[in-house]
């Protein structure tokens, strides 16, 4: 079993998404569900993270798609590092 670590960039992105759903879309219930579910998906990485596909042409970065969001991560020796979380419509190369 791997330890899961979330980068500061990923944490900030998740927080911003939750705040957007709560404050702009005015839906606290959906914001809470989003946060709960995305953290559940991330924590599930502790079991067999290599089952997820590689992220485009990056040889050591993998991805999970959750709803309309992409979670990128790297498998290290004993841990999984979540690198970024972004909406699937985002130009991630910027």
FENWOMO-V156968 format. One record per pair of residues at least 6 apart in sequence whose C-alpha atoms are under 7 Angstrom apart, sorted by sequence separation. I is the first residue (numbers start at 1). J is the second residue. D is the distance in whole Angstrom. If there is no record, write none. Layout:
# FENWOMO-V156968
i = {I,I}
j = {J,J}
d = {D,D}
This chain:
# FENWOMO-V156968
i = {21,22,55,64,65,74,75,54,55,63,64,73,74,54,55,63,64,73,74,21,22,53,54,63,73,21,52,53,62,63,72,73,52,61,62,72,52,61,62,72,18,61,71,72,60,71,70,71,18,69,70,18,69,70,69,70,68,69,68,4,4,4,3,2,1,2,1,14,10,13,10,13,7,10,3,4,5,6,7,9,10,2,3,4,5,6,7,2,3,4,5,6,2}
j = {27,28,61,70,71,80,81,61,62,70,71,80,81,62,63,71,72,81,82,30,31,62,63,72,82,31,62,63,72,73,82,83,63,72,73,83,64,73,74,84,31,74,84,85,74,85,85,86,34,85,86,35,86,87,87,88,87,88,88,43,45,46,46,46,46,47,47,85,82,85,83,86,81,84,78,79,80,81,82,84,85,78,79,80,81,82,83,79,80,81,82,83,80}
d = {6,5,6,6,6,6,6,6,5,7,5,7,5,4,5,5,7,5,7,7,5,6,6,4,4,5,6,6,6,6,6,5,6,7,5,5,6,6,6,5,5,5,6,6,6,4,6,7,7,7,5,6,6,6,4,6,6,5,5,6,7,6,6,4,5,7,6,7,7,6,6,7,7,4,6,6,6,6,6,6,5,5,4,5,5,5,6,5,6,6,6,7,6}
